[in-house]
């Protein structure tokens, strides 16, 4: 898979997860973006070597929710 396709998939998953954060937690868009972009989940999603970009948005969101429960994310 080429870099453009991988980037497209990552962007689509990111968009969905930000929407999930806003809907499920009542976050403002800027806060949801900050939470996701400062997460280990986003770092893993952004690394093509993990292959996480081929998973569903819901699957990646479950990983993020686990990370949030562990309290590993800080809003900056």
Biopython code that builds the backbone (N, CA, C, O; Angstrom):
import numpy as np
from Bio.PDB.StructureBuilder import StructureBuilder

atoms = [
    (1, "UNK", "N", (0.862, -1.174, 0.000)),
    (1, "UNK", "CA", (0.000, 0.000, 0.000)),
    (1, "UNK", "C", (0.908, 1.237, 0.000)),
    (1, "UNK", "O", (1.907, 1.290, 0.718)),
    (2, "UNK", "N", (0.542, 2.221, -0.814)),
    (2, "UNK", "CA", (1.414, 3.398, -0.890)),
    (2, "UNK", "C", (1.118, 4.397, 0.234)),
    (2, "UNK", "O", (0.095, 4.308, 0.912)),
    (3, "UNK", "N", (2.027, 5.337, 0.410)),
    (3, "UNK", "CA", (1.938, 6.297, 1.510)),
    (3, "UNK", "C", (0.666, 7.140, 1.466)),
    (3, "UNK", "O", (0.099, 7.462, 2.510)),
    (4, "UNK", "N", (0.219, 7.496, 0.270)),
    (4, "UNK", "CA", (-1.003, 8.315, 0.146)),
    (4, "UNK", "C", (-2.225, 7.555, 0.663)),
    (4, "UNK", "O", (-3.070, 8.138, 1.342)),
    (5, "UNK", "N", (-2.326, 6.284, 0.357)),
    (5, "UNK", "CA", (-3.459, 5.478, 0.818)),
    (5, "UNK", "C", (-3.414, 5.310, 2.335)),
    (5, "UNK", "O", (-4.443, 5.385, 3.006)),
    (6, "UNK", "N", (-2.218, 5.082, 2.866)),
    (6, "UNK", "CA", (-2.061, 4.939, 4.315)),
    (6, "UNK", "C", (-2.465, 6.234, 5.008)),
    (6, "UNK", "O", (-3.186, 6.213, 6.005)),
    (7, "UNK", "N", (-1.997, 7.359, 4.478)),
    (7, "UNK", "CA", (-2.338, 8.667, 5.056)),
    (7, "UNK", "C", (-3.847, 8.898, 5.014)),
    (7, "UNK", "O", (-4.424, 9.416, 5.970)),
    (8, "UNK", "N", (-4.482, 8.521, 3.917)),
    (8, "UNK", "CA", (-5.926, 8.666, 3.771)),
    (8, "UNK", "C", (-6.664, 7.847, 4.837)),
    (8, "UNK", "O", (-7.611, 8.337, 5.453)),
    (9, "UNK", "N", (-6.234, 6.618, 5.050)),
    (9, "UNK", "CA", (-6.873, 5.761, 6.057)),
    (9, "UNK", "C", (-6.675, 6.315, 7.466)),
    (9, "UNK", "O", (-7.602, 6.304, 8.275)),
    (10, "UNK", "N", (-5.477, 6.795, 7.757)),
    (10, "UNK", "CA", (-5.193, 7.374, 9.075)),
    (10, "UNK", "C", (-6.070, 8.599, 9.314)),
    (10, "UNK", "O", (-6.624, 8.766, 10.401)),
    (11, "UNK", "N", (-6.197, 9.452, 8.307)),
    (11, "UNK", "CA", (-7.036, 10.646, 8.440)),
    (11, "UNK", "C", (-8.497, 10.288, 8.662)),
    (11, "UNK", "O", (-9.179, 10.933, 9.458)),
    (12, "UNK", "N", (-8.982, 9.269, 7.968)),
    (12, "UNK", "CA", (-10.378, 8.840, 8.129)),
    (12, "UNK", "C", (-10.648, 8.308, 9.528)),
    (12, "UNK", "O", (-11.664, 8.640, 10.139)),
    (13, "UNK", "N", (-9.744, 7.486, 10.029)),
    (13, "UNK", "CA", (-9.897, 6.949, 11.382)),
    (13, "UNK", "C", (-9.823, 8.081, 12.403)),
    (13, "UNK", "O", (-10.599, 8.115, 13.358)),
    (14, "UNK", "N", (-8.895, 8.998, 12.200)),
    (14, "UNK", "CA", (-8.740, 10.130, 13.125)),
    (14, "UNK", "C", (-10.016, 10.960, 13.183)),
    (14, "UNK", "O", (-10.466, 11.345, 14.262)),
    (15, "UNK", "N", (-10.595, 11.232, 12.016)),
    (15, "UNK", "CA", (-11.840, 12.014, 11.951)),
    (15, "UNK", "C", (-12.946, 11.317, 12.737)),
    (15, "UNK", "O", (-13.669, 11.955, 13.501)),
    (16, "UNK", "N", (-13.071, 10.016, 12.546)),
    (16, "UNK", "CA", (-14.109, 9.247, 13.245)),
    (16, "UNK", "C", (-13.888, 9.272, 14.755)),
    (16, "UNK", "O", (-14.835, 9.467, 15.517)),
    (17, "UNK", "N", (-12.656, 9.078, 15.186)),
    (17, "UNK", "CA", (-12.369, 9.021, 16.621)),
    (17, "UNK", "C", (-12.619, 10.365, 17.283)),
    (17, "UNK", "O", (-13.129, 10.419, 18.402)),
    (18, "UNK", "N", (-12.268, 11.441, 16.611)),
    (18, "UNK", "CA", (-12.544, 12.773, 17.163)),
    (18, "UNK", "C", (-14.050, 12.971, 17.306)),
    (18, "UNK", "O", (-14.514, 13.530, 18.301)),
    (19, "UNK", "N", (-14.807, 12.518, 16.322)),
    (19, "UNK", "CA", (-16.274, 12.604, 16.409)),
    (19, "UNK", "C", (-16.801, 11.748, 17.559)),
    (19, "UNK", "O", (-17.703, 12.181, 18.276)),
    (20, "UNK", "N", (-16.257, 10.537, 17.751)),
    (20, "UNK", "CA", (-16.667, 9.683, 18.868)),
    (20, "UNK", "C", (-16.393, 10.359, 20.210)),
    (20, "UNK", "O", (-17.236, 10.341, 21.107)),
    (21, "UNK", "N", (-15.208, 10.955, 20.339)),
    (21, "UNK", "CA", (-14.862, 11.641, 21.591)),
    (21, "UNK", "C", (-15.836, 12.780, 21.876)),
    (21, "UNK", "O", (-16.261, 12.972, 23.015)),
    (22, "UNK", "N", (-16.183, 13.527, 20.843)),
    (22, "UNK", "CA", (-17.111, 14.642, 21.008)),
    (22, "UNK", "C", (-18.488, 14.130, 21.422)),
    (22, "UNK", "O", (-19.114, 14.682, 22.326)),
    (23, "UNK", "N", (-18.950, 13.088, 20.768)),
    (23, "UNK", "CA", (-20.290, 12.557, 21.040)),
    (23, "UNK", "C", (-20.367, 11.862, 22.397)),
    (23, "UNK", "O", (-21.298, 12.104, 23.165)),
    (24, "UNK", "N", (-19.409, 11.013, 22.690)),
    (24, "UNK", "CA", (-19.455, 10.202, 23.910)),
    (24, "UNK", "C", (-19.100, 10.980, 25.178)),
    (24, "UNK", "O", (-19.585, 10.663, 26.264)),
    (25, "UNK", "N", (-18.255, 11.993, 25.031)),
    (25, "UNK", "CA", (-17.748, 12.702, 26.209)),
    (25, "UNK", "C", (-18.132, 14.177, 26.252)),
    (25, "UNK", "O", (-17.726, 14.899, 27.163)),
    (26, "UNK", "N", (-18.904, 14.621, 25.280)),
    (26, "UNK", "CA", (-19.329, 16.016, 25.249)),
    (26, "UNK", "C", (-18.174, 16.998, 25.095)),
    (26, "UNK", "O", (-18.252, 18.138, 25.552)),
    (27, "UNK", "N", (-17.102, 16.548, 24.448)),
    (27, "UNK", "CA", (-15.929, 17.412, 24.279)),
    (27, "UNK", "C", (-16.140, 18.388, 23.133)),
    (27, "UNK", "O", (-16.873, 18.117, 22.181)),
    (28, "UNK", "N", (-15.471, 19.537, 23.253)),
    (28, "UNK", "CA", (-15.380, 20.441, 22.117)),
    (28, "UNK", "C", (-14.398, 19.832, 21.127)),
    (28, "UNK", "O", (-13.537, 19.037, 21.504)),
    (29, "UNK", "N", (-14.531, 20.210, 19.861)),
    (29, "UNK", "CA", (-13.665, 19.637, 18.841)),
    (29, "UNK", "C", (-12.181, 19.857, 19.159)),
    (29, "UNK", "O", (-11.372, 18.944, 18.997)),
    (30, "UNK", "N", (-11.828, 21.045, 19.604)),
    (30, "UNK", "CA", (-10.414, 21.320, 19.893)),
    (30, "UNK", "C", (-9.891, 20.424, 21.010)),
    (30, "UNK", "O", (-8.747, 19.973, 20.961)),
    (31, "UNK", "N", (-10.725, 20.166, 22.017)),
    (31, "UNK", "CA", (-10.315, 19.277, 23.106)),
    (31, "UNK", "C", (-10.182, 17.833, 22.624)),
    (31, "UNK", "O", (-9.243, 17.132, 23.002)),
    (32, "UNK", "N", (-11.116, 17.397, 21.797)),
    (32, "UNK", "CA", (-11.069, 16.029, 21.274)),
    (32, "UNK", "C", (-9.826, 15.828, 20.404)),
    (32, "UNK", "O", (-9.168, 14.790, 20.477)),
    (33, "UNK", "N", (-9.520, 16.819, 19.593)),
    (33, "UNK", "CA", (-8.317, 16.738, 18.759)),
    (33, "UNK", "C", (-7.073, 16.663, 19.637)),
    (33, "UNK", "O", (-6.176, 15.860, 19.384)),
    (34, "UNK", "N", (-7.024, 17.493, 20.656)),
    (34, "UNK", "CA", (-5.876, 17.509, 21.563)),
    (34, "UNK", "C", (-5.704, 16.170, 22.270)),
    (34, "UNK", "O", (-4.597, 15.635, 22.336)),
    (35, "UNK", "N", (-6.791, 15.634, 22.794)),
    (35, "UNK", "CA", (-6.728, 14.353, 23.502)),
    (35, "UNK", "C", (-6.215, 13.261, 22.565)),
    (35, "UNK", "O", (-5.313, 12.503, 22.921)),
    (36, "UNK", "N", (-6.786, 13.187, 21.382)),
    (36, "UNK", "CA", (-6.392, 12.122, 20.463)),
    (36, "UNK", "C", (-4.953, 12.293, 19.984)),
    (36, "UNK", "O", (-4.188, 11.330, 19.950)),
    (37, "UNK", "N", (-4.590, 13.508, 19.616)),
    (37, "UNK", "CA", (-3.248, 13.727, 19.062)),
    (37, "UNK", "C", (-2.145, 13.604, 20.110)),
    (37, "UNK", "O", (-0.979, 13.440, 19.750)),
    (38, "UNK", "N", (-2.482, 13.677, 21.385)),
    (38, "UNK", "CA", (-1.503, 13.506, 22.455)),
    (38, "UNK", "C", (-1.504, 12.088, 23.022)),
    (38, "UNK", "O", (-0.882, 11.829, 24.052)),
    (39, "UNK", "N", (-2.192, 11.184, 22.359)),
    (39, "UNK", "CA", (-2.314, 9.814, 22.867)),
    (39, "UNK", "C", (-1.279, 8.874, 22.246)),
    (39, "UNK", "O", (-0.759, 9.110, 21.156)),
    (40, "UNK", "N", (-1.007, 7.808, 22.981)),
    (40, "UNK", "CA", (-0.161, 6.733, 22.444)),
    (40, "UNK", "C", (-0.879, 6.056, 21.275)),
    (40, "UNK", "O", (-0.241, 5.587, 20.332)),
    (41, "UNK", "N", (-2.188, 6.010, 21.345)),
    (41, "UNK", "CA", (-2.977, 5.393, 20.278)),
    (41, "UNK", "C", (-2.745, 6.113, 18.962)),
    (41, "UNK", "O", (-2.565, 5.472, 17.927)),
    (42, "UNK", "N", (-2.748, 7.449, 18.991)),
    (42, "UNK", "CA", (-2.506, 8.213, 17.758)),
    (42, "UNK", "C", (-1.085, 7.978, 17.259)),
    (42, "UNK", "O", (-0.862, 7.853, 16.055)),
    (43, "UNK", "N", (-0.127, 7.918, 18.175)),
    (43, "UNK", "CA", (1.264, 7.659, 17.775)),
    (43, "UNK", "C", (1.368, 6.310, 17.068)),
    (43, "UNK", "O", (2.055, 6.183, 16.055)),
    (44, "UNK", "N", (0.683, 5.307, 17.607)),
    (44, "UNK", "CA", (0.703, 3.979, 16.988)),
    (44, "UNK", "C", (-0.016, 3.984, 15.647)),
    (44, "UNK", "O", (0.453, 3.378, 14.683)),
    (45, "UNK", "N", (-1.155, 4.668, 15.586)),
    (45, "UNK", "CA", (-1.909, 4.760, 14.336)),
    (45, "UNK", "C", (-1.076, 5.442, 13.256)),
    (45, "UNK", "O", (-1.127, 5.052, 12.090)),
    (46, "UNK", "N", (-0.321, 6.448, 13.638)),
    (46, "UNK", "CA", (0.480, 7.222, 12.690)),
    (46, "UNK", "C", (1.724, 6.486, 12.203)),
    (46, "UNK", "O", (2.348, 6.897, 11.224)),
    (47, "UNK", "N", (2.085, 5.401, 12.885)),
    (47, "UNK", "CA", (3.252, 4.609, 12.496)),
    (47, "UNK", "C", (2.796, 3.483, 11.569)),
    (47, "UNK", "O", (2.176, 2.522, 12.025)),
    (48, "UNK", "N", (3.094, 3.591, 10.277)),
    (48, "UNK", "CA", (2.638, 2.565, 9.330)),
    (48, "UNK", "C", (3.123, 1.159, 9.666)),
    (48, "UNK", "O", (2.511, 0.175, 9.250)),
    (49, "UNK", "N", (4.208, 1.060, 10.409)),
    (49, "UNK", "CA", (4.749, -0.255, 10.752)),
    (49, "UNK", "C", (3.843, -1.049, 11.692)),
    (49, "UNK", "O", (3.945, -2.274, 11.754)),
    (50, "UNK", "N", (2.956, -0.368, 12.425)),
    (50, "UNK", "CA", (2.054, -1.071, 13.341)),
    (50, "UNK", "C", (0.904, -1.744, 12.600)),
    (50, "UNK", "O", (0.348, -2.732, 13.082)),
    (51, "UNK", "N", (0.544, -1.214, 11.431)),
    (51, "UNK", "CA", (-0.583, -1.752, 10.679)),
    (51, "UNK", "C", (-1.934, -1.376, 11.265)),
    (51, "UNK", "O", (-2.966, -1.859, 10.799)),
    (52, "UNK", "N", (-1.942, -0.524, 12.279)),
    (52, "UNK", "CA", (-3.197, -0.154, 12.942)),
    (52, "UNK", "C", (-4.148, 0.580, 11.997)),
    (52, "UNK", "O", (-5.363, 0.568, 12.195)),
    (53, "UNK", "N", (-3.597, 1.209, 10.985)),
    (53, "UNK", "CA", (-4.408, 1.969, 10.023)),
    (53, "UNK", "C", (-5.359, 1.082, 9.212)),
    (53, "UNK", "O", (-6.280, 1.598, 8.578)),
    (54, "UNK", "N", (-5.155, -0.238, 9.218)),
    (54, "UNK", "CA", (-6.067, -1.111, 8.462)),
    (54, "UNK", "C", (-7.218, -1.628, 9.320)),
    (54, "UNK", "O", (-8.101, -2.331, 8.827)),
    (55, "UNK", "N", (-7.204, -1.278, 10.601)),
    (55, "UNK", "CA", (-8.283, -1.684, 11.509)),
    (55, "UNK", "C", (-9.446, -0.697, 11.394)),
    (55, "UNK", "O", (-9.309, 0.374, 10.803)),
    (56, "UNK", "N", (-10.571, -1.066, 11.958)),
    (56, "UNK", "CA", (-11.740, -0.187, 11.916)),
    (56, "UNK", "C", (-11.573, 0.965, 12.910)),
    (56, "UNK", "O", (-10.814, 0.871, 13.875)),
    (57, "UNK", "N", (-12.292, 2.039, 12.651)),
    (57, "UNK", "CA", (-12.290, 3.189, 13.562)),
    (57, "UNK", "C", (-12.757, 2.769, 14.954)),
    (57, "UNK", "O", (-12.211, 3.220, 15.960)),
    (58, "UNK", "N", (-13.769, 1.905, 15.006)),
    (58, "UNK", "CA", (-14.302, 1.458, 16.295)),
    (58, "UNK", "C", (-13.245, 0.682, 17.085)),
    (58, "UNK", "O", (-13.148, 0.835, 18.302)),
    (59, "UNK", "N", (-12.462, -0.138, 16.409)),
    (59, "UNK", "CA", (-11.409, -0.904, 17.075)),
    (59, "UNK", "C", (-10.356, 0.036, 17.654)),
    (59, "UNK", "O", (-9.945, -0.119, 18.803)),
    (60, "UNK", "N", (-9.926, 0.997, 16.867)),
    (60, "UNK", "CA", (-8.914, 1.956, 17.324)),
    (60, "UNK", "C", (-9.477, 2.793, 18.475)),
    (60, "UNK", "O", (-8.747, 3.135, 19.405)),
    (61, "UNK", "N", (-10.765, 3.122, 18.418)),
    (61, "UNK", "CA", (-11.395, 3.894, 19.493)),
    (61, "UNK", "C", (-11.412, 3.090, 20.794)),
    (61, "UNK", "O", (-11.224, 3.660, 21.870)),
    (62, "UNK", "N", (-11.632, 1.794, 20.712)),
    (62, "UNK", "CA", (-11.592, 0.952, 21.914)),
    (62, "UNK", "C", (-10.207, 0.987, 22.557)),
    (62, "UNK", "O", (-10.088, 1.005, 23.783)),
    (63, "UNK", "N", (-9.173, 0.995, 21.741)),
    (63, "UNK", "CA", (-7.804, 1.102, 22.259)),
    (63, "UNK", "C", (-7.626, 2.443, 22.960)),
    (63, "UNK", "O", (-7.050, 2.511, 24.046)),
    (64, "UNK", "N", (-8.122, 3.509, 22.338)),
    (64, "UNK", "CA", (-8.024, 4.840, 22.935)),
    (64, "UNK", "C", (-8.797, 4.902, 24.249)),
    (64, "UNK", "O", (-8.311, 5.475, 25.224)),
    (65, "UNK", "N", (-9.990, 4.320, 24.285)),
    (65, "UNK", "CA", (-10.775, 4.333, 25.533)),
    (65, "UNK", "C", (-10.039, 3.617, 26.656)),
    (65, "UNK", "O", (-10.082, 4.058, 27.804)),
    (66, "UNK", "N", (-9.372, 2.527, 26.340)),
    (66, "UNK", "CA", (-8.566, 1.830, 27.353)),
    (66, "UNK", "C", (-7.435, 2.729, 27.843)),
    (66, "UNK", "O", (-7.135, 2.775, 29.036)),
    (67, "UNK", "N", (-6.824, 3.431, 26.921)),
    (67, "UNK", "CA", (-5.750, 4.359, 27.288)),
    (67, "UNK", "C", (-6.284, 5.486, 28.171)),
    (67, "UNK", "O", (-5.628, 5.886, 29.132)),
    (68, "UNK", "N", (-7.456, 5.991, 27.851)),
    (68, "UNK", "CA", (-8.066, 7.053, 28.660)),
    (68, "UNK", "C", (-8.375, 6.560, 30.069)),
    (68, "UNK", "O", (-8.171, 7.287, 31.041)),
    (69, "UNK", "N", (-8.863, 5.331, 30.181)),
    (69, "UNK", "CA", (-9.171, 4.767, 31.497)),
    (69, "UNK", "C", (-7.917, 4.616, 32.352)),
    (69, "UNK", "O", (-7.974, 4.734, 33.576)),
    (70, "UNK", "N", (-6.790, 4.356, 31.702)),
    (70, "UNK", "CA", (-5.528, 4.203, 32.417)),
    (70, "UNK", "C", (-4.957, 5.567, 32.821)),
    (70, "UNK", "O", (-4.001, 5.644, 33.594)),
    (71, "UNK", "N", (-5.554, 6.646, 32.287)),
    (71, "UNK", "CA", (-5.123, 7.995, 32.654)),
    (71, "UNK", "C", (-3.782, 8.389, 32.075)),
    (71, "UNK", "O", (-3.036, 9.152, 32.689)),
    (72, "UNK", "N", (-3.468, 7.871, 30.890)),
    (72, "UNK", "CA", (-2.167, 8.131, 30.295)),
    (72, "UNK", "C", (-2.136, 9.373, 29.405)),
    (72, "UNK", "O", (-1.069, 9.759, 28.928)),
    (73, "UNK", "N", (-3.270, 9.993, 29.178)),
    (73, "UNK", "CA", (-3.327, 11.121, 28.243)),
    (73, "UNK", "C", (-3.488, 12.421, 29.016)),
    (73, "UNK", "O", (-4.298, 12.512, 29.939)),
    (74, "UNK", "N", (-2.714, 13.416, 28.632)),
    (74, "UNK", "CA", (-2.870, 14.740, 29.199)),
    (74, "UNK", "C", (-3.271, 15.701, 28.098)),
    (74, "UNK", "O", (-2.778, 15.620, 26.973)),
    (75, "UNK", "N", (-4.164, 16.601, 28.431)),
    (75, "UNK", "CA", (-4.553, 17.630, 27.468)),
    (75, "UNK", "C", (-3.563, 18.773, 27.557)),
    (75, "UNK", "O", (-3.231, 19.248, 28.644)),
    (76, "UNK", "N", (-3.098, 19.204, 26.399)),
    (76, "UNK", "CA", (-2.147, 20.326, 26.369)),
    (76, "UNK", "C", (-2.757, 21.490, 25.642)),
    (76, "UNK", "O", (-2.121, 22.535, 25.506)),
]
sb = StructureBuilder()
sb.init_structure("model")
sb.init_model(0)
sb.init_chain("A")
sb.init_seg("    ")
for serial, (resi, resn, name, xyz) in enumerate(atoms, 1):
    if name == "N":
        sb.init_residue(resn, " ", resi, " ")
    sb.init_atom(name, np.array(xyz, "f"), 0.0, 1.0, " ", f" {name:<3s}", serial, name[0])
structure = sb.get_structure()
